[in-house]
Every structure is written in structure tokens, then in C-alpha cells.
């Protein structure tokens, strides 16, 4: 059980000289403690682990998954064009929706619009896939489809924040930060939470922020959506001018000055994050270049991820990096598909742009699942595919769909979930979640449960009360797992 904690206090007297060891230990709010083990003698390792906010922690309950890879499809893929076929939508194309639309909508829509793609069943399980995902369809028996996800916000910004933090109206810690806080990292030279090419829109850095959690749990970004993944790097990871020993001395002096300023100025999240980023970069110099270097991957593996095709190479590289971070001990890895121009936000040109997007991600995602399974990593890695909302079965413009948080599809794979399983449903036209509804809070509770974390007990005391990812809601969907726990 994780007990509520308060923010670490600053030293009472910052002008009193103290050793580097003491300074680093008393700076445990940031990534300074990550450097402790390598700087001190071996006999201090046990004590250092106690001071390190990212030290690996055993989950309080049985866990099937050790880590999560989140495949974020920014913009809102259409559930009725991908994984949730609706025969009545095809039959009644062009007719009015036979029931009321939501009271709050993002834009106005007109009549029903059938899917331009055909669906068929795949695998022994018979899960449905449209023509958009032929490669992923071959992995049907590894997927756990959840067709009844729903949220509350029809705008990208609010829905994206809700998906990542559990709140669409306040700045709260990201789910990746909560996972980092609850479990730490399995590799002391890497953060617990990495996000690859995230979008800077719709909440931006708040979607991978630790907010009021200690800054050590902030997400570490590799590039952003405007940068090709081949150029996505952690900035300033190498220093070709100074040896490591001199860098360490400089960093110690800089930290002492920054801590002095922090104590004088009071709480300053930006300064804390800057201190932490310096320490993180120092520790990562030896490790992250190895993870980012794909030169040792075989031609067969690179082809598996689609890196031999310019259409799939960009997202394929991101998926391959996700696998490498997962096997290196990172707890939460997010991969965002968003080319900063054409997202999955097809208010118009649905057929053209959904086909473009699906072509870019279909093979890489199938390759990731295949690779994880071949390496034995899928058993304890939970792969999560989704977006901030789905789309309406009614038409906006001639060939587009509006935002729809009322009912949409996400899927999971690995991490103890049932393969080839279908859970929940939307109505006959795919507008509202209808059967076995799964709210975003329920989804978050379920993801934490897979990691052995109780969403009601994973709390942090801030501003006089205990906060959690699911606020005061959320129920674990036990039916998604191979065995009830």
C-alpha cells in the first residue's frame, strides 16, 4: 500500500557547508539521487535506494504486467471504420439518426454516414477488423478489444488531458507519472516514464507532466510530433568537451547554487524540473545512446517494423524504440502517432486521411506485437492502443465525422489480458457506449490493476488532500484478464 506523502522539505539551514553525499541525499526530490549509487562507495547502495524516488518498488498486489507501452493515435480514429462494424449504419446510410444526439457536441452533424471500408472476422476468435488494418488483423487472437469506452469532453484539449491525467479541468499528474511514482524504474540510468514524439498541442507537456508529484516522475520526451523519429533524441545527452568527472563537479556546484536559490525563492516547479533534468541527462549519458542506437538490430527486425518502407519507417522506428526501452527497464513508454499535420481528426476527407494514417501504423504495430511475443516480453508488457475519443456515425461535411466521446474502441494486448476477446458494445449505429460501459476512470483503474497497483490507494497528499489518478471514481474491469484477481 502506498501511503500519502507530503512534498519533501528543504534543509533548515542552507548556508551550513555539507558534503556532496549529504547534498545529494537531501536533494532527493529530483534526479540528483539517481547519481548517488555511482558516486558513493558500494557500502552506501542500500541507503541510496531508500533515498531514490525512482528506486524499483514491488507492487502491493499480484501483477501480470511490469510495464505499459501506450500507442497513442492523436486526433480520434473512428471506431465504426476500424474495429466496430455496424450493419445498420450501412443499411441506413444517408438517413437521420433515429435517436437524440448528445446535448453537448463539438460541431453539428447531419445524417448517418456508412463506412467506406469492408469488415471481416479474423483469427480463431473472430474479432472484426476493417480493411484499414490488414497486418494487425493477423494478430487478432492477441488483442483484447474494449468497444464501450466513453468520456465526457468533446474537445481535443480536454479529452486529451482526461485521457492522460484523469482530469479535463485541472493540471494533474500523467498516468505515466503515477506509474513511475508507484513502481519506480528497473534501470537506475533511465527514467521510469518516456514519451516518444509527443504532440505539443491539446495540453502539450501537461500530458506527460508529473504536476504536483516529485519532479523525478516527470515524463522524458524524445523529440516531438514535428520532428521525424530518426531525429528524436534526448537533448544534450553528450558532452564532447568535458570528461565525466569534471561534469560531475560542475553539476554538484550548480545544484548547490540552485538549491540555495530554490530555498530563498520558495516552491518553483520550473527550477526543480531544471535541476532534475541536469541530473537525468548526466545519468543517461552512458545508457540512453545504447537504447537509441538501432544499428545492432537485424535487417529482419527492421523490416518487421516497416523500417524498409518510407511510409512506415517513421512510426516503425518509434515502435522499435518502445520495445528497446521496455526491455531496458522503463515502466511506461508512450508512442504518439501525429505527424503534426494530418492527425486522425477527419472532419472531412475521411477515406483519404484514415487510409494514410492506418497505412503508417498498421505494419509497425503488428511488428511490435510480434517482436514482443517472440522475445517473451508480451507476457509482462501491456500494450495499450487508443485515443482521446472516437468519431460520430453521422456525417460532418460530405465525407467526414465529428468528435465523439460518447462511445469508442480501445484495445489491449499482453500483460495478462485475454487475447481474442471482445468486451462491451456501442449502440446499433456506434454512437453511444451501451453495454458494459468503461469510463476513462475505469480504464485507468484497470491499467494500474494490471501493474499490481490499487488505484484507490495509490495516493499523494497535496494542497491538504489526497489525490489519485482516478479522483473519486473508477472500477477495475476484471473481465479483461485471464484470471480474476
Secondary structure, 3 states (H helix, E strand, C coil): CCCCCCCCCCCCCCCCCCCHHHHHHHCCCCHHHHHHHHHCCHHHHHHHHHHCCCCCCCCCCCCCCCEEEEEEECCCCCHHHCCCCCHHHHHCCCCCCCCCCCCCCCCCCCCECCCCCCEEEECCCCEEEEHHHHHHHCCHHHEEEEEEEECCCCCHHHHHHHHHHCCCCCCCCCHHHHHHHHHCCCCCCCCCEEEECCCCCCCHHHHHCCCCCCHHHCCEEECCCCCCHHHCCCCCCCCCCCCHHHHHHHHHHHHHHHHHHHHHHCCCHHHHHHHHHHHHHHHHCCCHHHHHCCCCCCHHHHHHCCCCCCCCHHHHHHHHHHHHHHHCCCCEEEEEECCCCCCCCCCCCHHHHHHHHHHHHHHHHHHHHHHHHHCCCCCCEEEEEECCCEEEEEEECCCEEEEECCCEEEEEECCCECCCEEECEECCCCCCEEECCEEHHHHHHHHHHHCCCCCCCCCEEECCEEECCCCCCCCCCHHHECCCC
